[in-house]
Amino acid sequence: MWELWRRHRRKVYLTVGVLGSSYLLYRLYDAHIRRRSELERELANERENDELIKAQMQAHFENIQQIADTTTLPHAMLYLSSRVAEELDIMHLTERLIRGKGQPNTMTTSEKLELWDRLKILSFTRMVVSLWAMTMLSLYIRVQVNILGRHLYIDTARDLGSSHLPEEADLIDRNELQQFLASADFLSNYGMSTLISNMQAAASEVLKGKQLKDLFNSTVVHETVVKILDIFMSMGSPHHWVDYIMPEDARFYKFVAFSDSAGTNLSDVTKFDQLMVETRAVLSSVEFANIVDISLKRAVEALMEDINAQLGEGNLLSGMPLAKILPRIAQITPILFEEPSNKRFIQIIQNIPEVELFFTLLYANMPIS
């Protein structure tokens, strides 16, 4: 046996070494395979959780979008329309002019000219105020929706690491959400008077010296509307118009919103404050000012298409006396606040490529320059 061992011991050592190495390699390979399987399962679980978060975030965001499209936007536009009609009612002027026409001796020539001058300024003021307010309110509400959507995404992702399931978490307090969306009425409730006053001043400057017999064609009407908007937008500080849409201090709206709620602890509405501050920062940005400029220009173009359709493109191309255009100018205003299910003007603005890109980057919280 000793002789056999001595003769074959190298082979035995080699065989044992090979078997041992093979076993070790097998164990290492098996451990690697199992670790790889565990990692794949973990990655699959992470992907599943990511998909769950995305689906839940999308559901929350779509819910907010639905609230904006079906509740906030229609209500705000309807209320805005009624406020414009109330503040810029020209019916009393037209009735006096009609009475004066039927009874020539009841009014002097100077009184008639004064009424026509007031009708001229108020008609253009009403149209341009409606155009500006419709454009700004639709953009404001969309800013709200995208900021809310981003917060929902962040809050949902944060809740993944908590003990609460994402679907069980109340991501944004409902009261704060309602108050934030209700701030869309700030323009109608608090900004309307100053807006009308400044727009009327701009219209008076542009229309000064325009006579009722002066011929207005499509180019003149277009230039008149653009000049009124340019003068209005250049008044005061570069972003003065933001104050018509929302309060300079978010606490102002918070105090008003909760004035009827007894025992409300105002220190609890920090999320509302944050949302309002972020919204004002967006509205005060250079990028948003560019979007406003692009949107207003496209809205004016769409408005001119409607005016041409109402007056007859041939008539407006050749020119019509200003006196004949004013009644049609007054009639064009309700079209800007048409039923939100149609919302042609709003859809035109939202489909502008630069506007779509702006809000995509806003939702993603990326640089928008």
C-alpha distance (Angstrom), angle and dihedral (degrees) to the residues before:
residue distance angle dihedral
M1 . . .
W2 3.77 . .
E3 3.76 90.8 .
L4 3.82 90.3 47.8
W5 3.79 91.1 48.9
R6 3.78 92.7 48.3
R7 3.77 91.3 49.2
H8 3.81 96.6 47.5
R9 3.79 103.9 26.9
R10 3.83 93.4 104.7
K11 3.77 89.5 54.4
V12 3.79 90.1 47.6
Y13 3.80 91.9 49.3
L14 3.78 90.7 46.7
T15 3.80 91.7 47.9
V16 3.79 92.6 47.6
G17 3.79 90.3 45.9
V18 3.78 92.1 50.6
L19 3.81 92.5 45.8
G20 3.80 91.6 46.3
S21 3.78 92.7 47.9
S22 3.77 91.0 46.1
Y23 3.79 90.9 51.2
L24 3.80 91.3 47.0
L25 3.80 90.9 48.8
Y26 3.79 89.9 48.0
R27 3.80 91.5 52.0
L28 3.78 91.2 47.4
Y29 3.79 91.2 47.2
D30 3.80 91.5 46.8
A31 3.82 90.7 49.0
H32 3.82 89.5 48.1
I33 3.80 91.7 49.9
R34 3.80 91.7 48.3
R35 3.81 92.0 46.5
R36 3.78 89.9 48.1
S37 3.80 90.4 50.0
E38 3.80 90.2 49.7
L39 3.80 90.8 49.8
E40 3.80 90.8 48.4
R41 3.81 89.9 50.3
E42 3.81 90.3 48.3
L43 3.80 91.1 48.7
A44 3.79 90.1 47.4
N45 3.81 90.0 50.4
E46 3.81 90.5 48.1
R47 3.78 90.7 49.6
E48 3.77 89.8 48.4
N49 3.81 90.8 49.7
D50 3.80 90.5 46.9
E51 3.78 90.9 51.5
L52 3.80 89.6 47.3
I53 3.80 91.0 51.1
K54 3.79 91.9 46.9
A55 3.79 91.7 48.6
Q56 3.79 92.7 47.8
M57 3.82 92.2 43.9
Q58 3.79 89.9 49.5
A59 3.79 90.4 49.2
H60 3.80 91.3 50.8
F61 3.80 92.2 45.6
E62 3.80 92.5 47.9
N63 3.79 88.2 50.8
I64 3.80 90.1 54.5
Q65 3.81 90.3 44.7
Q66 3.79 89.7 51.2
I67 3.78 90.9 49.9
A68 3.80 89.5 52.0
D69 3.81 95.5 45.8
T70 3.79 98.7 40.7
T71 3.79 102.6 31.3
T72 3.80 116.6 11.1
L73 3.81 99.5 41.5
P74 3.84 98.4 42.5
H75 3.81 92.5 44.4
A76 3.80 93.5 45.6
M77 3.81 93.3 47.1
L78 3.81 93.2 46.4
Y79 3.79 91.6 48.7
L80 3.80 91.3 45.3
S81 3.81 90.6 50.9
S82 3.79 91.9 52.1
R83 3.80 92.0 47.9
V84 3.82 92.4 50.8
A85 3.81 90.6 48.2
E86 3.79 90.2 48.3
E87 3.80 97.3 46.2
L88 3.81 96.3 39.2
D89 3.79 102.1 38.4
I90 3.81 109.1 158.3
M91 3.79 96.6 173.9
H92 3.81 93.0 99.2
L93 3.82 90.4 55.2
T94 3.81 94.4 49.9
E95 3.82 91.2 46.0
R96 3.80 91.6 52.8
L97 3.80 91.1 48.3
I98 3.82 91.1 49.4
R99 3.81 90.8 49.6
G100 3.78 90.0 47.8
K101 3.78 90.9 51.6
G102 3.81 91.9 51.1
Q103 3.79 92.5 44.3
P104 3.81 106.3 34.8
N105 3.80 94.7 179.8
T106 3.81 94.9 58.7
M107 3.81 95.0 71.8
T108 3.76 134.0 40.0
T109 3.78 122.4 -129.9
S110 3.79 91.7 -109.1
E111 3.82 91.1 52.1
K112 3.80 90.5 51.4
L113 3.80 91.7 49.1
E114 3.79 89.9 49.2
L115 3.81 91.2 52.1
W116 3.80 91.4 47.8
D117 3.81 90.4 49.6
R118 3.79 91.2 51.4
L119 3.81 90.4 46.5
K120 3.80 90.3 49.9
I121 3.81 93.5 52.9
L122 3.81 96.0 40.1
S123 3.82 93.1 47.9
F124 3.80 93.1 54.8
T125 3.80 91.5 39.5
R126 3.79 91.4 52.9
M127 3.80 92.7 48.6
V128 3.81 96.0 46.4
V129 3.82 93.4 42.5
S130 3.81 89.1 52.5
L131 3.80 91.8 48.0
W132 3.80 93.8 47.8
A133 3.81 95.3 42.9
M134 3.82 93.4 47.3
T135 3.80 91.4 49.9
M136 3.79 95.6 45.5
L137 3.80 95.3 43.9
S138 3.82 92.8 51.0
L139 3.82 90.3 49.5
Y140 3.81 92.2 45.5
I141 3.79 93.5 52.3
R142 3.78 90.7 48.3
V143 3.81 90.0 51.7
Q144 3.80 87.5 53.3
V145 3.80 92.6 50.8
N146 3.79 94.3 49.6
I147 3.80 94.2 46.8
L148 3.80 89.8 49.3
G149 3.80 90.7 47.8
R150 3.79 91.3 53.0
H151 3.81 91.9 48.9
L152 3.79 90.4 49.8
Y153 3.79 90.5 53.2
I154 3.81 93.3 49.3
D155 3.82 93.8 44.5
T156 3.81 92.5 47.5
A157 3.80 91.9 51.0
R158 3.81 90.4 48.2
D159 3.81 91.8 50.0
L160 3.81 90.3 56.7
G161 3.78 89.0 77.0
S162 3.81 94.1 47.5
S163 3.78 129.5 84.8
H164 3.81 90.4 -106.2
L165 3.74 122.8 87.1
P166 3.81 112.2 -119.9
E167 3.76 91.6 -118.7
E168 3.81 89.8 54.1
A169 3.80 95.3 48.9
D170 3.81 118.9 98.6
L171 3.79 94.6 -138.1
I172 3.81 97.4 -172.8
D173 3.78 122.9 15.4
R174 3.80 109.1 -106.2
N175 3.80 93.6 -133.8
E176 3.80 91.2 52.6
L177 3.78 90.0 46.1
Q178 3.80 92.0 52.0
Q179 3.81 92.5 46.4
F180 3.79 91.5 49.2
L181 3.80 93.1 50.3
A182 3.81 90.6 43.5
S183 3.81 89.2 59.4
A184 3.82 85.5 80.0
D185 3.82 85.6 82.5
F186 3.81 92.3 61.8
L187 3.80 90.8 94.2
S188 3.80 92.6 54.3
N189 3.80 95.3 41.3
Y190 3.79 103.5 39.3
G191 3.80 112.6 4.0
M192 3.80 100.5 49.7
S193 3.81 99.9 83.9
T194 3.80 95.4 51.5
L195 3.79 91.4 41.4
I196 3.81 92.1 53.9
S197 3.79 93.3 44.1
N198 3.80 93.8 52.8
M199 3.79 94.0 40.9
Q200 3.80 90.3 50.6
A201 3.79 90.0 51.2
A202 3.81 89.4 52.5
A203 3.81 91.9 47.5
S204 3.82 91.2 49.1
E205 3.79 90.9 53.2
V206 3.81 94.1 49.0
L207 3.82 96.0 42.9
K208 3.79 95.2 43.2
G209 3.78 108.0 126.8
K210 3.81 94.8 12.8
Q211 3.80 108.3 135.6
L212 3.81 126.4 -149.6
K213 3.80 90.4 -119.3
D214 3.81 93.3 52.3
L215 3.80 112.5 115.6
F216 3.80 115.4 -116.8
N217 3.80 119.5 -165.0
S218 3.79 128.0 178.5
T219 3.81 92.0 -86.7
V220 3.81 93.2 52.1
V221 3.82 93.0 47.0
H222 3.81 90.6 48.3
E223 3.81 92.4 48.4
T224 3.81 91.2 47.0
V225 3.81 93.2 54.0
V226 3.82 92.3 44.9
K227 3.82 92.5 49.2
I228 3.81 91.6 50.3
L229 3.80 90.6 51.1
D230 3.81 92.9 45.6
I231 3.81 93.0 51.6
F232 3.79 92.0 45.4
M233 3.83 94.4 48.4
S234 3.83 91.2 48.1
M235 3.82 94.1 55.0
G236 3.79 116.7 111.5
S237 3.80 121.4 -21.8
P238 3.82 120.7 -0.2
H239 3.82 92.5 -99.3
H240 3.80 100.4 29.9
W241 3.81 90.8 126.9
V242 3.81 91.0 66.7
D243 3.80 87.9 74.7
Y244 3.82 89.7 63.4
I245 3.82 90.8 57.9
M246 3.80 102.4 42.0
P247 3.82 138.2 2.4
E248 3.78 119.3 -87.6
D249 3.80 89.1 -131.7
A250 3.80 115.1 44.9
R251 3.81 89.2 -149.9
F252 3.81 89.7 68.0
Y253 3.78 92.8 65.5
K254 3.77 91.2 40.2
F255 3.79 91.8 56.6
V256 3.81 91.4 47.2
A257 3.80 93.1 45.6
F258 3.79 93.6 51.2
S259 3.80 98.8 35.9
D260 3.81 91.0 104.4
S261 3.81 94.7 45.6
A262 3.79 109.3 93.0
G263 3.78 115.6 -144.8
T264 3.80 95.0 9.3
N265 3.78 112.6 158.8
L266 3.81 103.6 -137.6
S267 3.79 91.3 -164.2
D268 3.83 88.2 69.5
V269 3.82 95.0 66.7
T270 3.80 96.4 76.4
K271 3.80 92.4 128.9
F272 3.79 90.3 55.7
D273 3.81 89.7 50.5
Q274 3.78 90.7 50.4
L275 3.79 93.0 49.8
M276 3.80 92.3 48.8
V277 3.81 92.9 47.6
E278 3.80 91.7 49.7
T279 3.80 91.1 47.8
R280 3.80 92.7 51.8
A281 3.79 90.5 47.9
V282 3.81 89.7 55.4
L283 3.81 93.6 46.2
S284 3.81 90.9 49.0
S285 3.81 94.0 50.9
V286 3.80 124.2 108.9
E287 3.80 89.1 -126.6
F288 3.79 93.0 57.9
A289 3.81 90.4 47.0
N290 3.81 87.6 56.9
I291 3.81 90.4 50.3
V292 3.81 89.8 50.4
D293 3.80 90.5 51.8
I294 3.82 92.6 49.3
S295 3.81 92.5 45.0
L296 3.81 94.5 49.2
K297 3.80 91.8 49.7
R298 3.81 91.5 51.3
A299 3.82 91.2 45.1
V300 3.81 90.5 52.5
E301 3.81 89.9 51.5
A302 3.81 90.7 51.4
L303 3.81 90.0 46.6
M304 3.80 90.9 53.1
E305 3.80 89.9 51.7
D306 3.82 89.1 56.7
I307 3.81 93.0 45.2
N308 3.81 90.6 50.4
A309 3.80 89.5 49.6
Q310 3.81 92.7 50.4
L311 3.80 97.3 44.1
G312 3.76 96.6 34.9
E313 3.76 117.3 -102.9
G314 3.81 91.7 -119.1
N315 3.81 92.6 54.4
L316 3.78 93.8 47.7
L317 3.79 92.9 45.9
S318 3.79 91.8 56.4
G319 3.80 92.0 40.5
M320 3.80 135.4 -108.3
P321 3.79 131.1 -141.6
L322 3.79 112.0 -93.6
A323 3.83 89.9 -122.0
K324 3.81 90.6 63.3
I325 3.80 94.1 46.3
L326 3.82 97.1 51.8
P327 3.85 96.6 73.6
R328 3.81 90.1 51.4
I329 3.81 90.8 47.0
A330 3.80 88.5 56.2
Q331 3.82 91.5 49.2
I332 3.81 93.8 52.3
T333 3.82 93.9 66.8
P334 3.85 98.5 78.6
I335 3.81 90.0 55.0
L336 3.80 89.8 65.3
F337 3.82 89.7 59.9
E338 3.78 96.1 42.4
E339 3.80 121.2 153.3
P340 3.83 106.4 -58.0
S341 3.81 90.5 -129.7
N342 3.80 85.5 69.0
K343 3.83 96.8 32.0
R344 3.79 92.1 160.5
F345 3.79 94.8 166.7
I346 3.80 92.5 45.3
Q347 3.80 90.9 49.3
I348 3.80 90.9 49.5
I349 3.81 90.0 54.7
Q350 3.80 94.9 45.1
N351 3.82 91.8 50.1
I352 3.81 94.0 57.7
P353 3.86 104.9 115.9
E354 3.81 93.6 -133.8
V355 3.80 90.5 50.8
E356 3.81 92.4 49.5
L357 3.82 91.2 49.8
F358 3.79 92.6 47.2
F359 3.79 93.5 54.7
T360 3.80 93.2 42.4
L361 3.81 89.5 56.6
L362 3.81 91.3 42.3
Y363 3.80 91.7 55.2
A364 3.80 90.9 47.1
N365 3.84 89.4 48.8
M366 3.81 90.0 -127.2
P367 3.83 128.2 142.3
I368 3.81 106.8 -76.7
S369 3.79 97.8 -160.9
